[in-house]
Amino acid sequence: GRYPGSNDEDGEADLGLYKEMVSSVSSSLGIVYTSIKDDFVCEMCRWGAAELHNIAAIVGGIGAQEVIKILMKQYTPLNNTFLWNGITSACATCQF
């Protein structure tokens, strides 16, 4: 096994397979696949297993901040799910 997009020679083939996987997983979760933009799927496949430094920094910083809130018993930690869009740098918290 390998990550989609990690091999440049199979980029287009990986994209097709990855779209099928996203469609399968989204339908099993009850999410309409057409609501997921193809641009997002292409970006995930294009970068393969790369961990971009700015994404790692923001996610690590938010995680560390939440751990400190819990350990110090000060302030209110994020409630439930935190979503961050690395493309637009937008974030949201959701309660399910």
mmCIF file as gemmi writes it, N, C-alpha and C atoms, coordinates in Angstrom:
data_model
loop_
_atom_site.group_PDB
_atom_site.id
_atom_site.type_symbol
_atom_site.label_atom_id
_atom_site.label_alt_id
_atom_site.label_comp_id
_atom_site.label_asym_id
_atom_site.label_entity_id
_atom_site.label_seq_id
_atom_site.pdbx_PDB_ins_code
_atom_site.Cartn_x
_atom_site.Cartn_y
_atom_site.Cartn_z
_atom_site.occupancy
_atom_site.B_iso_or_equiv
_atom_site.pdbx_formal_charge
_atom_site.auth_seq_id
_atom_site.auth_asym_id
_atom_site.pdbx_PDB_model_num
ATOM 1 N N . GLY Axp A 1 ? 0.787 -1.165 0 1 0 ? 1 A 1
ATOM 2 C CA . GLY Axp A 1 ? 0 0 0 1 0 ? 1 A 1
ATOM 3 C C . GLY Axp A 1 ? 0.851 1.259 0 1 0 ? 1 A 1
ATOM 4 N N . ARG Axp A 2 ? 0.296 2.264 -0.59 1 0 ? 2 A 1
ATOM 5 C CA . ARG Axp A 2 ? 0.929 3.581 -0.635 1 0 ? 2 A 1
ATOM 6 C C . ARG Axp A 2 ? -0.152 4.639 -0.64 1 0 ? 2 A 1
ATOM 7 N N . TYR Axp A 3 ? 0.252 5.857 -0.376 1 0 ? 3 A 1
ATOM 8 C CA . TYR Axp A 3 ? -0.698 6.957 -0.374 1 0 ? 3 A 1
ATOM 9 C C . TYR Axp A 3 ? -1.034 7.37 -1.804 1 0 ? 3 A 1
ATOM 10 N N . PRO Axp A 4 ? -2.278 7.792 -2.061 1 0 ? 4 A 1
ATOM 11 C CA . PRO Axp A 4 ? -2.623 8.253 -3.412 1 0 ? 4 A 1
ATOM 12 C C . PRO Axp A 4 ? -1.809 9.482 -3.773 1 0 ? 4 A 1
ATOM 13 N N . GLY Axp A 5 ? -1.303 9.51 -4.999 1 0 ? 5 A 1
ATOM 14 C CA . GLY Axp A 5 ? -0.544 10.656 -5.477 1 0 ? 5 A 1
ATOM 15 C C . GLY Axp A 5 ? 0.913 10.627 -5.102 1 0 ? 5 A 1
ATOM 16 N N . SER Axp A 6 ? 1.372 9.62 -4.347 1 0 ? 6 A 1
ATOM 17 C CA . SER Axp A 6 ? 2.775 9.583 -3.941 1 0 ? 6 A 1
ATOM 18 C C . SER Axp A 6 ? 3.684 9.129 -5.069 1 0 ? 6 A 1
ATOM 19 N N . ASN Axp A 7 ? 3.123 8.55 -6.114 1 0 ? 7 A 1
ATOM 20 C CA . ASN Axp A 7 ? 3.895 8.115 -7.269 1 0 ? 7 A 1
ATOM 21 C C . ASN Axp A 7 ? 3.465 8.963 -8.462 1 0 ? 7 A 1
ATOM 22 N N . ASP Axp A 8 ? 4.354 9.798 -8.973 1 0 ? 8 A 1
ATOM 23 C CA . ASP Axp A 8 ? 3.998 10.721 -10.06 1 0 ? 8 A 1
ATOM 24 C C . ASP Axp A 8 ? 3.503 10.022 -11.311 1 0 ? 8 A 1
ATOM 25 N N . GLU Axp A 9 ? 3.993 8.815 -11.571 1 0 ? 9 A 1
ATOM 26 C CA . GLU Axp A 9 ? 3.607 8.12 -12.801 1 0 ? 9 A 1
ATOM 27 C C . GLU Axp A 9 ? 2.144 7.696 -12.789 1 0 ? 9 A 1
ATOM 28 N N . ASP Axp A 10 ? 1.585 7.447 -11.617 1 0 ? 10 A 1
ATOM 29 C CA . ASP Axp A 10 ? 0.207 6.972 -11.52 1 0 ? 10 A 1
ATOM 30 C C . ASP Axp A 10 ? -0.753 8.061 -11.042 1 0 ? 10 A 1
ATOM 31 N N . GLY Axp A 11 ? -0.421 9.318 -11.235 1 0 ? 11 A 1
ATOM 32 C CA . GLY Axp A 11 ? -1.223 10.415 -10.714 1 0 ? 11 A 1
ATOM 33 C C . GLY Axp A 11 ? -2.658 10.398 -11.172 1 0 ? 11 A 1
ATOM 34 N N . GLU Axp A 12 ? -2.882 10.261 -12.467 1 0 ? 12 A 1
ATOM 35 C CA . GLU Axp A 12 ? -4.257 10.271 -12.991 1 0 ? 12 A 1
ATOM 36 C C . GLU Axp A 12 ? -5.02 9.02 -12.573 1 0 ? 12 A 1
ATOM 37 N N . ALA Axp A 13 ? -4.351 7.878 -12.583 1 0 ? 13 A 1
ATOM 38 C CA . ALA Axp A 13 ? -5.013 6.644 -12.152 1 0 ? 13 A 1
ATOM 39 C C . ALA Axp A 13 ? -5.368 6.726 -10.672 1 0 ? 13 A 1
ATOM 40 N N . ASP Axp A 14 ? -4.447 7.282 -9.877 1 0 ? 14 A 1
ATOM 41 C CA . ASP Axp A 14 ? -4.712 7.438 -8.452 1 0 ? 14 A 1
ATOM 42 C C . ASP Axp A 14 ? -5.899 8.359 -8.212 1 0 ? 14 A 1
ATOM 43 N N . LEU Axp A 15 ? -6.003 9.415 -8.993 1 0 ? 15 A 1
ATOM 44 C CA . LEU Axp A 15 ? -7.098 10.368 -8.812 1 0 ? 15 A 1
ATOM 45 C C . LEU Axp A 15 ? -8.446 9.689 -9.011 1 0 ? 15 A 1
ATOM 46 N N . GLY Axp A 16 ? -8.552 8.867 -10.043 1 0 ? 16 A 1
ATOM 47 C CA . GLY Axp A 16 ? -9.807 8.138 -10.285 1 0 ? 16 A 1
ATOM 48 C C . GLY Axp A 16 ? -10.141 7.194 -9.144 1 0 ? 16 A 1
ATOM 49 N N . LEU Axp A 17 ? -9.147 6.451 -8.671 1 0 ? 17 A 1
ATOM 50 C CA . LEU Axp A 17 ? -9.368 5.526 -7.562 1 0 ? 17 A 1
ATOM 51 C C . LEU Axp A 17 ? -9.71 6.275 -6.275 1 0 ? 17 A 1
ATOM 52 N N . TYR Axp A 18 ? -9.041 7.399 -6.07 1 0 ? 18 A 1
ATOM 53 C CA . TYR Axp A 18 ? -9.275 8.179 -4.861 1 0 ? 18 A 1
ATOM 54 C C . TYR Axp A 18 ? -10.683 8.767 -4.858 1 0 ? 18 A 1
ATOM 55 N N . LYS Axp A 19 ? -11.148 9.227 -6.02 1 0 ? 19 A 1
ATOM 56 C CA . LYS Axp A 19 ? -12.519 9.74 -6.11 1 0 ? 19 A 1
ATOM 57 C C . LYS Axp A 19 ? -13.526 8.639 -5.793 1 0 ? 19 A 1
ATOM 58 N N . GLU Axp A 20 ? -13.252 7.42 -6.251 1 0 ? 20 A 1
ATOM 59 C CA . GLU Axp A 20 ? -14.137 6.295 -5.948 1 0 ? 20 A 1
ATOM 60 C C . GLU Axp A 20 ? -14.162 6.01 -4.447 1 0 ? 20 A 1
ATOM 61 N N . MET Axp A 21 ? -12.983 6.064 -3.809 1 0 ? 21 A 1
ATOM 62 C CA . MET Axp A 21 ? -12.918 5.827 -2.365 1 0 ? 21 A 1
ATOM 63 C C . MET Axp A 21 ? -13.662 6.907 -1.591 1 0 ? 21 A 1
ATOM 64 N N . VAL Axp A 22 ? -13.484 8.166 -1.982 1 0 ? 22 A 1
ATOM 65 C CA . VAL Axp A 22 ? -14.172 9.269 -1.311 1 0 ? 22 A 1
ATOM 66 C C . VAL Axp A 22 ? -15.677 9.119 -1.477 1 0 ? 22 A 1
ATOM 67 N N . SER Axp A 23 ? -16.107 8.747 -2.666 1 0 ? 23 A 1
ATOM 68 C CA . SER Axp A 23 ? -17.53 8.544 -2.923 1 0 ? 23 A 1
ATOM 69 C C . SER Axp A 23 ? -18.087 7.417 -2.052 1 0 ? 23 A 1
ATOM 70 N N . SER Axp A 24 ? -17.347 6.328 -1.947 1 0 ? 24 A 1
ATOM 71 C CA . SER Axp A 24 ? -17.785 5.183 -1.149 1 0 ? 24 A 1
ATOM 72 C C . SER Axp A 24 ? -17.881 5.546 0.338 1 0 ? 24 A 1
ATOM 73 N N . VAL Axp A 25 ? -16.85 6.193 0.853 1 0 ? 25 A 1
ATOM 74 C CA . VAL Axp A 25 ? -16.841 6.564 2.273 1 0 ? 25 A 1
ATOM 75 C C . VAL Axp A 25 ? -17.928 7.598 2.566 1 0 ? 25 A 1
ATOM 76 N N . SER Axp A 26 ? -18.079 8.59 1.685 1 0 ? 26 A 1
ATOM 77 C CA . SER Axp A 26 ? -19.084 9.626 1.933 1 0 ? 26 A 1
ATOM 78 C C . SER Axp A 26 ? -20.493 9.043 1.893 1 0 ? 26 A 1
ATOM 79 N N . SER Axp A 27 ? -20.752 8.096 0.989 1 0 ? 27 A 1
ATOM 80 C CA . SER Axp A 27 ? -22.09 7.5 0.943 1 0 ? 27 A 1
ATOM 81 C C . SER Axp A 27 ? -22.35 6.639 2.171 1 0 ? 27 A 1
ATOM 82 N N . SER Axp A 28 ? -21.309 5.966 2.693 1 0 ? 28 A 1
ATOM 83 C CA . SER Axp A 28 ? -21.507 5.162 3.899 1 0 ? 28 A 1
ATOM 84 C C . SER Axp A 28 ? -21.764 6.048 5.124 1 0 ? 28 A 1
ATOM 85 N N . LEU Axp A 29 ? -21.295 7.307 5.069 1 0 ? 29 A 1
ATOM 86 C CA . LEU Axp A 29 ? -21.534 8.249 6.162 1 0 ? 29 A 1
ATOM 87 C C . LEU Axp A 29 ? -22.797 9.077 5.945 1 0 ? 29 A 1
ATOM 88 N N . GLY Axp A 30 ? -23.465 8.868 4.81 1 0 ? 30 A 1
ATOM 89 C CA . GLY Axp A 30 ? -24.692 9.6 4.522 1 0 ? 30 A 1
ATOM 90 C C . GLY Axp A 30 ? -24.45 10.985 3.963 1 0 ? 30 A 1
ATOM 91 N N . ILE Axp A 31 ? -23.257 11.22 3.419 1 0 ? 31 A 1
ATOM 92 C CA . ILE Axp A 31 ? -22.914 12.517 2.832 1 0 ? 31 A 1
ATOM 93 C C . ILE Axp A 31 ? -23.073 12.408 1.318 1 0 ? 31 A 1
ATOM 94 N N . VAL Axp A 32 ? -23.71 13.388 0.72 1 0 ? 32 A 1
ATOM 95 C CA . VAL Axp A 32 ? -23.874 13.392 -0.734 1 0 ? 32 A 1
ATOM 96 C C . VAL Axp A 32 ? -22.529 13.752 -1.365 1 0 ? 32 A 1
ATOM 97 N N . TYR Axp A 33 ? -22.01 12.866 -2.215 1 0 ? 33 A 1
ATOM 98 C CA . TYR Axp A 33 ? -20.681 13.059 -2.797 1 0 ? 33 A 1
ATOM 99 C C . TYR Axp A 33 ? -20.593 14.342 -3.615 1 0 ? 33 A 1
ATOM 100 N N . THR Axp A 34 ? -21.685 14.744 -4.248 1 0 ? 34 A 1
ATOM 101 C CA . THR Axp A 34 ? -21.634 15.945 -5.082 1 0 ? 34 A 1
ATOM 102 C C . THR Axp A 34 ? -21.391 17.204 -4.255 1 0 ? 34 A 1
ATOM 103 N N . SER Axp A 35 ? -21.595 17.119 -2.931 1 0 ? 35 A 1
ATOM 104 C CA . SER Axp A 35 ? -21.331 18.287 -2.087 1 0 ? 35 A 1
ATOM 105 C C . SER Axp A 35 ? -19.837 18.451 -1.793 1 0 ? 35 A 1
ATOM 106 N N . ILE Axp A 36 ? -19.032 17.44 -2.139 1 0 ? 36 A 1
ATOM 107 C CA . ILE Axp A 36 ? -17.582 17.512 -1.962 1 0 ? 36 A 1
ATOM 108 C C . ILE Axp A 36 ? -16.976 17.979 -3.277 1 0 ? 36 A 1
ATOM 109 N N . LYS Axp A 37 ? -16.285 19.109 -3.241 1 0 ? 37 A 1
ATOM 110 C CA . LYS Axp A 37 ? -15.719 19.66 -4.467 1 0 ? 37 A 1
ATOM 111 C C . LYS Axp A 37 ? -14.59 18.786 -4.989 1 0 ? 37 A 1
ATOM 112 N N . ASP Axp A 38 ? -14.56 18.592 -6.298 1 0 ? 38 A 1
ATOM 113 C CA . ASP Axp A 38 ? -13.487 17.814 -6.917 1 0 ? 38 A 1
ATOM 114 C C . ASP Axp A 38 ? -12.122 18.463 -6.694 1 0 ? 38 A 1
ATOM 115 N N . ASP Axp A 39 ? -12.093 19.796 -6.563 1 0 ? 39 A 1
ATOM 116 C CA . ASP Axp A 39 ? -10.823 20.485 -6.309 1 0 ? 39 A 1
ATOM 117 C C . ASP Axp A 39 ? -10.185 19.992 -5.019 1 0 ? 39 A 1
ATOM 118 N N . PHE Axp A 40 ? -10.999 19.754 -3.99 1 0 ? 40 A 1
ATOM 119 C CA . PHE Axp A 40 ? -10.477 19.287 -2.71 1 0 ? 40 A 1
ATOM 120 C C . PHE Axp A 40 ? -9.899 17.884 -2.844 1 0 ? 40 A 1
ATOM 121 N N . VAL Axp A 41 ? -10.62 17.028 -3.562 1 0 ? 41 A 1
ATOM 122 C CA . VAL Axp A 41 ? -10.153 15.653 -3.757 1 0 ? 41 A 1
ATOM 123 C C . VAL Axp A 41 ? -8.856 15.656 -4.569 1 0 ? 41 A 1
ATOM 124 N N . CYS Axp A 42 ? -8.794 16.498 -5.589 1 0 ? 42 A 1
ATOM 125 C CA . CYS Axp A 42 ? -7.577 16.589 -6.418 1 0 ? 42 A 1
ATOM 126 C C . CYS Axp A 42 ? -6.39 17.073 -5.602 1 0 ? 42 A 1
ATOM 127 N N . GLU Axp A 43 ? -6.605 18.057 -4.727 1 0 ? 43 A 1
ATOM 128 C CA . GLU Axp A 43 ? -5.513 18.568 -3.892 1 0 ? 43 A 1
ATOM 129 C C . GLU Axp A 43 ? -5.01 17.489 -2.942 1 0 ? 43 A 1
ATOM 130 N N . MET Axp A 44 ? -5.923 16.722 -2.346 1 0 ? 44 A 1
ATOM 131 C CA . MET Axp A 44 ? -5.508 15.66 -1.424 1 0 ? 44 A 1
ATOM 132 C C . MET Axp A 44 ? -4.704 14.597 -2.152 1 0 ? 44 A 1
ATOM 133 N N . CYS Axp A 45 ? -5.102 14.29 -3.375 1 0 ? 45 A 1
ATOM 134 C CA . CYS Axp A 45 ? -4.39 13.275 -4.153 1 0 ? 45 A 1
ATOM 135 C C . CYS Axp A 45 ? -3.069 13.836 -4.687 1 0 ? 45 A 1
ATOM 136 N N . ARG Axp A 46 ? -3.058 15.094 -5.054 1 0 ? 46 A 1
ATOM 137 C CA . ARG Axp A 46 ? -1.861 15.696 -5.649 1 0 ? 46 A 1
ATOM 138 C C . ARG Axp A 46 ? -0.698 15.746 -4.671 1 0 ? 46 A 1
ATOM 139 N N . TRP Axp A 47 ? -0.982 15.979 -3.405 1 0 ? 47 A 1
ATOM 140 C CA . TRP Axp A 47 ? 0.086 16.099 -2.418 1 0 ? 47 A 1
ATOM 141 C C . TRP Axp A 47 ? 0.521 14.765 -1.845 1 0 ? 47 A 1
ATOM 142 N N . GLY Axp A 48 ? -0.162 13.694 -2.164 1 0 ? 48 A 1
ATOM 143 C CA . GLY Axp A 48 ? 0.25 12.383 -1.673 1 0 ? 48 A 1
ATOM 144 C C . GLY Axp A 48 ? 0.314 12.344 -0.159 1 0 ? 48 A 1
ATOM 145 N N . ALA Axp A 49 ? 1.413 11.869 0.382 1 0 ? 49 A 1
ATOM 146 C CA . ALA Axp A 49 ? 1.574 11.756 1.832 1 0 ? 49 A 1
ATOM 147 C C . ALA Axp A 49 ? 2.328 12.937 2.409 1 0 ? 49 A 1
ATOM 148 N N . ALA Axp A 50 ? 2.447 14.014 1.642 1 0 ? 50 A 1
ATOM 149 C CA . ALA Axp A 50 ? 3.197 15.175 2.111 1 0 ? 50 A 1
ATOM 150 C C . ALA Axp A 50 ? 2.491 15.818 3.295 1 0 ? 50 A 1
ATOM 151 N N . GLU Axp A 51 ? 3.265 16.24 4.262 1 0 ? 51 A 1
ATOM 152 C CA . GLU Axp A 51 ? 2.714 16.977 5.398 1 0 ? 51 A 1
ATOM 153 C C . GLU Axp A 51 ? 3.262 18.385 5.298 1 0 ? 51 A 1
ATOM 154 N N . LEU Axp A 52 ? 2.441 19.28 4.867 1 0 ? 52 A 1
ATOM 155 C CA . LEU Axp A 52 ? 2.884 20.646 4.679 1 0 ? 52 A 1
ATOM 156 C C . LEU Axp A 52 ? 3.171 21.289 6.022 1 0 ? 52 A 1
ATOM 157 N N . HIS Axp A 53 ? 4.254 22.012 6.114 1 0 ? 53 A 1
ATOM 158 C CA . HIS Axp A 53 ? 4.69 22.567 7.388 1 0 ? 53 A 1
ATOM 159 C C . HIS Axp A 53 ? 3.69 23.538 7.997 1 0 ? 53 A 1
ATOM 160 N N . ASN Axp A 54 ? 3.016 24.323 7.182 1 0 ? 54 A 1
ATOM 161 C CA . ASN Axp A 54 ? 2.062 25.274 7.773 1 0 ? 54 A 1
ATOM 162 C C . ASN Axp A 54 ? 0.832 24.566 8.331 1 0 ? 54 A 1
ATOM 163 N N . ILE Axp A 55 ? 0.411 23.488 7.701 1 0 ? 55 A 1
ATOM 164 C CA . ILE Axp A 55 ? -0.734 22.731 8.202 1 0 ? 55 A 1
ATOM 165 C C . ILE Axp A 55 ? -0.354 22.019 9.494 1 0 ? 55 A 1
ATOM 166 N N . ALA Axp A 56 ? 0.844 21.431 9.529 1 0 ? 56 A 1
ATOM 167 C CA . ALA Axp A 56 ? 1.308 20.765 10.738 1 0 ? 56 A 1
ATOM 168 C C . ALA Axp A 56 ? 1.44 21.765 11.884 1 0 ? 56 A 1
ATOM 169 N N . ALA Axp A 57 ? 1.902 22.961 11.581 1 0 ? 57 A 1
ATOM 170 C CA . ALA Axp A 57 ? 2.089 23.981 12.616 1 0 ? 57 A 1
ATOM 171 C C . ALA Axp A 57 ? 0.752 24.425 13.205 1 0 ? 57 A 1
ATOM 172 N N . ILE Axp A 58 ? -0.228 24.677 12.365 1 0 ? 58 A 1
ATOM 173 C CA . ILE Axp A 58 ? -1.51 25.167 12.875 1 0 ? 58 A 1
ATOM 174 C C . ILE Axp A 58 ? -2.239 24.082 13.662 1 0 ? 58 A 1
ATOM 175 N N . VAL Axp A 59 ? -2.243 22.864 13.149 1 0 ? 59 A 1
ATOM 176 C CA . VAL Axp A 59 ? -2.929 21.773 13.846 1 0 ? 59 A 1
ATOM 177 C C . VAL Axp A 59 ? -2.207 21.448 15.156 1 0 ? 59 A 1
ATOM 178 N N . GLY Axp A 60 ? -0.878 21.428 15.136 1 0 ? 60 A 1
ATOM 179 C CA . GLY Axp A 60 ? -0.123 21.185 16.357 1 0 ? 60 A 1
ATOM 180 C C . GLY Axp A 60 ? -0.328 22.287 17.384 1 0 ? 60 A 1
ATOM 181 N N . GLY Axp A 61 ? -0.364 23.531 16.933 1 0 ? 61 A 1
ATOM 182 C CA . GLY Axp A 61 ? -0.584 24.654 17.837 1 0 ? 61 A 1
ATOM 183 C C . GLY Axp A 61 ? -1.952 24.629 18.483 1 0 ? 61 A 1
ATOM 184 N N . ILE Axp A 62 ? -2.965 24.307 17.696 1 0 ? 62 A 1
ATOM 185 C CA . ILE Axp A 62 ? -4.328 24.233 18.238 1 0 ? 62 A 1
ATOM 186 C C . ILE Axp A 62 ? -4.44 23.069 19.218 1 0 ? 62 A 1
ATOM 187 N N . GLY Axp A 63 ? -3.831 21.934 18.861 1 0 ? 63 A 1
ATOM 188 C CA . GLY Axp A 63 ? -3.852 20.782 19.77 1 0 ? 63 A 1
ATOM 189 C C . GLY Axp A 63 ? -3.159 21.092 21.088 1 0 ? 63 A 1
ATOM 190 N N . ALA Axp A 64 ? -1.993 21.737 21.018 1 0 ? 64 A 1
ATOM 191 C CA . ALA Axp A 64 ? -1.259 22.096 22.236 1 0 ? 64 A 1
ATOM 192 C C . ALA Axp A 64 ? -2.045 23.078 23.093 1 0 ? 64 A 1
ATOM 193 N N . GLN Axp A 65 ? -2.693 24.034 22.447 1 0 ? 65 A 1
ATOM 194 C CA . GLN Axp A 65 ? -3.503 25.011 23.171 1 0 ? 65 A 1
ATOM 195 C C . GLN Axp A 65 ? -4.638 24.328 23.925 1 0 ? 65 A 1
ATOM 196 N N . GLU Axp A 66 ? -5.27 23.357 23.293 1 0 ? 66 A 1
ATOM 197 C CA . GLU Axp A 66 ? -6.38 22.653 23.934 1 0 ? 66 A 1
ATOM 198 C C . GLU Axp A 66 ? -5.895 21.794 25.1 1 0 ? 66 A 1
ATOM 199 N N . VAL Axp A 67 ? -4.736 21.169 24.959 1 0 ? 67 A 1
ATOM 200 C CA . VAL Axp A 67 ? -4.182 20.369 26.052 1 0 ? 67 A 1
ATOM 201 C C . VAL Axp A 67 ? -3.87 21.265 27.247 1 0 ? 67 A 1
ATOM 202 N N . ILE Axp A 68 ? -3.287 22.42 26.989 1 0 ? 68 A 1
ATOM 203 C CA . ILE Axp A 68 ? -2.983 23.362 28.072 1 0 ? 68 A 1
ATOM 204 C C . ILE Axp A 68 ? -4.261 23.814 28.772 1 0 ? 68 A 1
ATOM 205 N N . LYS Axp A 69 ? -5.319 24.084 28.013 1 0 ? 69 A 1
ATOM 206 C CA . LYS Axp A 69 ? -6.601 24.473 28.619 1 0 ? 69 A 1
ATOM 207 C C . LYS Axp A 69 ? -7.113 23.391 29.564 1 0 ? 69 A 1
ATOM 208 N N . ILE Axp A 70 ? -6.986 22.138 29.137 1 0 ? 70 A 1
ATOM 209 C CA . ILE Axp A 70 ? -7.484 21.028 29.95 1 0 ? 70 A 1
ATOM 210 C C . ILE Axp A 70 ? -6.619 20.844 31.198 1 0 ? 70 A 1
ATOM 211 N N . LEU Axp A 71 ? -5.302 20.862 31.022 1 0 ? 71 A 1
ATOM 212 C CA . LEU Axp A 71 ? -4.406 20.654 32.16 1 0 ? 71 A 1
ATOM 213 C C . LEU Axp A 71 ? -4.484 21.777 33.187 1 0 ? 71 A 1
ATOM 214 N N . MET Axp A 72 ? -4.603 23.003 32.729 1 0 ? 72 A 1
ATOM 215 C CA . MET Axp A 72 ? -4.64 24.146 33.642 1 0 ? 72 A 1
ATOM 216 C C . MET Axp A 72 ? -6.038 24.402 34.207 1 0 ? 72 A 1
ATOM 217 N N . LYS Axp A 73 ? -7.033 23.73 33.646 1 0 ? 73 A 1
ATOM 218 C CA . LYS Axp A 73 ? -8.431 23.906 34.065 1 0 ? 73 A 1
ATOM 219 C C . LYS Axp A 73 ? -8.827 25.382 34.02 1 0 ? 73 A 1
ATOM 220 N N . GLN Axp A 74 ? -8.346 26.047 32.99 1 0 ? 74 A 1
ATOM 221 C CA . GLN Axp A 74 ? -8.684 27.44 32.743 1 0 ? 74 A 1
ATOM 222 C C . GLN Axp A 74 ? -9.263 27.53 31.346 1 0 ? 74 A 1
ATOM 223 N N . TYR Axp A 75 ? -10.154 28.421 31.15 1 0 ? 75 A 1
ATOM 224 C CA . TYR Axp A 75 ? -10.806 28.62 29.859 1 0 ? 75 A 1
ATOM 225 C C . TYR Axp A 75 ? -11.584 27.371 29.466 1 0 ? 75 A 1
ATOM 226 N N . THR Axp A 76 ? -12.305 27.459 28.406 1 0 ? 76 A 1
ATOM 227 C CA . THR Axp A 76 ? -13.141 26.35 27.953 1 0 ? 76 A 1
ATOM 228 C C . THR Axp A 76 ? -12.516 25.722 26.71 1 0 ? 76 A 1
ATOM 229 N N . PRO Axp A 77 ? -12.239 24.418 26.753 1 0 ? 77 A 1
ATOM 230 C CA . PRO Axp A 77 ? -11.703 23.766 25.556 1 0 ? 77 A 1
ATOM 231 C C . PRO Axp A 77 ? -12.743 23.726 24.437 1 0 ? 77 A 1
ATOM 232 N N . LEU Axp A 78 ? -12.277 23.49 23.232 1 0 ? 78 A 1
ATOM 233 C CA . LEU Axp A 78 ? -13.193 23.37 22.095 1 0 ? 78 A 1
ATOM 234 C C . LEU Axp A 78 ? -14.19 22.26 22.376 1 0 ? 78 A 1
ATOM 235 N N . ASN Axp A 79 ? -15.425 22.499 22.031 1 0 ? 79 A 1
ATOM 236 C CA . ASN Axp A 79 ? -16.483 21.547 22.29 1 0 ? 79 A 1
ATOM 237 C C . ASN Axp A 79 ? -16.754 20.719 21.048 1 0 ? 79 A 1
ATOM 238 N N . ASN Axp A 80 ? -16.43 19.444 21.101 1 0 ? 80 A 1
ATOM 239 C CA . ASN Axp A 80 ? -16.713 18.467 20.063 1 0 ? 80 A 1
ATOM 240 C C . ASN Axp A 80 ? -15.717 18.517 18.914 1 0 ? 80 A 1
ATOM 241 N N . THR Axp A 81 ? -16.09 18.936 17.726 1 0 ? 81 A 1
ATOM 242 C CA . THR Axp A 81 ? -15.251 18.784 16.536 1 0 ? 81 A 1
ATOM 243 C C . THR Axp A 81 ? -14.766 20.135 16.032 1 0 ? 81 A 1
ATOM 244 N N . PHE Axp A 82 ? -13.475 20.209 15.74 1 0 ? 82 A 1
ATOM 245 C CA . PHE Axp A 82 ? -12.865 21.408 15.175 1 0 ? 82 A 1
ATOM 246 C C . PHE Axp A 82 ? -12.501 21.118 13.736 1 0 ? 82 A 1
ATOM 247 N N . LEU Axp A 83 ? -12.964 21.928 12.823 1 0 ? 83 A 1
ATOM 248 C CA . LEU Axp A 83 ? -12.668 21.764 11.391 1 0 ? 83 A 1
ATOM 249 C C . LEU Axp A 83 ? -11.821 22.941 10.928 1 0 ? 83 A 1
ATOM 250 N N . TRP Axp A 84 ? -10.772 22.649 10.193 1 0 ? 84 A 1
ATOM 251 C CA . TRP Axp A 84 ? -9.92 23.71 9.661 1 0 ? 84 A 1
ATOM 252 C C . TRP Axp A 84 ? -9.667 23.441 8.186 1 0 ? 84 A 1
ATOM 253 N N . ASN Axp A 85 ? -9.923 24.435 7.357 1 0 ? 85 A 1
ATOM 254 C CA . ASN Axp A 85 ? -9.717 24.339 5.914 1 0 ? 85 A 1
ATOM 255 C C . ASN Axp A 85 ? -8.366 24.961 5.602 1 0 ? 85 A 1
ATOM 256 N N . GLY Axp A 86 ? -7.401 24.133 5.245 1 0 ? 86 A 1
ATOM 257 C CA . GLY Axp A 86 ? -6.055 24.606 4.97 1 0 ? 86 A 1
ATOM 258 C C . GLY Axp A 86 ? -5.945 25.417 3.694 1 0 ? 86 A 1
ATOM 259 N N . ILE Axp A 87 ? -6.902 25.289 2.801 1 0 ? 87 A 1
ATOM 260 C CA . ILE Axp A 87 ? -6.854 26.031 1.541 1 0 ? 87 A 1
ATOM 261 C C . ILE Axp A 87 ? -7.254 27.488 1.767 1 0 ? 87 A 1
ATOM 262 N N . THR Axp A 88 ? -8.323 27.692 2.54 1 0 ? 88 A 1
ATOM 263 C CA . THR Axp A 88 ? -8.806 29.061 2.764 1 0 ? 88 A 1
ATOM 264 C C . THR Axp A 88 ? -8.462 29.599 4.154 1 0 ? 88 A 1
ATOM 265 N N . SER Axp A 89 ? -7.84 28.777 4.979 1 0 ? 89 A 1
ATOM 266 C CA . SER Axp A 89 ? -7.501 29.127 6.37 1 0 ? 89 A 1
ATOM 267 C C . SER Axp A 89 ? -8.728 29.522 7.184 1 0 ? 89 A 1
ATOM 268 N N . ALA Axp A 90 ? -9.831 28.862 6.918 1 0 ? 90 A 1
ATOM 269 C CA . ALA Axp A 90 ? -11.066 29.098 7.672 1 0 ? 90 A 1
ATOM 270 C C . ALA Axp A 90 ? -11.257 27.949 8.66 1 0 ? 90 A 1
ATOM 271 N N . CYS Axp A 91 ? -11.884 28.252 9.79 1 0 ? 91 A 1
ATOM 272 C CA . CYS Axp A 91 ? -12.128 27.193 10.775 1 0 ? 91 A 1
ATOM 273 C C . CYS Axp A 91 ? -13.544 27.293 11.316 1 0 ? 91 A 1
ATOM 274 N N . ALA Axp A 92 ? -13.986 26.191 11.903 1 0 ? 92 A 1
ATOM 275 C CA . ALA Axp A 92 ? -15.326 26.128 12.499 1 0 ? 92 A 1
ATOM 276 C C . ALA Axp A 92 ? -15.323 25.034 13.553 1 0 ? 92 A 1
ATOM 277 N N . THR Axp A 93 ? -16.191 25.175 14.542 1 0 ? 93 A 1
ATOM 278 C CA . THR Axp A 93 ? -16.414 24.104 15.502 1 0 ? 93 A 1
ATOM 279 C C . THR Axp A 93 ? -17.837 23.608 15.311 1 0 ? 93 A 1
ATOM 280 N N . CYS Axp A 94 ? -18.014 22.303 15.41 1 0 ? 94 A 1
ATOM 281 C CA . CYS Axp A 94 ? -19.32 21.7 15.175 1 0 ? 94 A 1
ATOM 282 C C . CYS Axp A 94 ? -19.669 20.771 16.327 1 0 ? 94 A 1
ATOM 283 N N . GLN Axp A 95 ? -20.93 20.752 16.674 1 0 ? 95 A 1
ATOM 284 C CA . GLN Axp A 95 ? -21.44 19.806 17.651 1 0 ? 95 A 1
ATOM 285 C C . GLN Axp A 95 ? -22.397 18.866 16.949 1 0 ? 95 A 1
ATOM 286 N N . PHE Axp A 96 ? -22.193 17.58 17.117 1 0 ? 96 A 1
ATOM 287 C CA . PHE Axp A 96 ? -23.046 16.593 16.471 1 0 ? 96 A 1
ATOM 288 C C . PHE Axp A 96 ? -23.917 15.908 17.482 1 0 ? 96 A 1
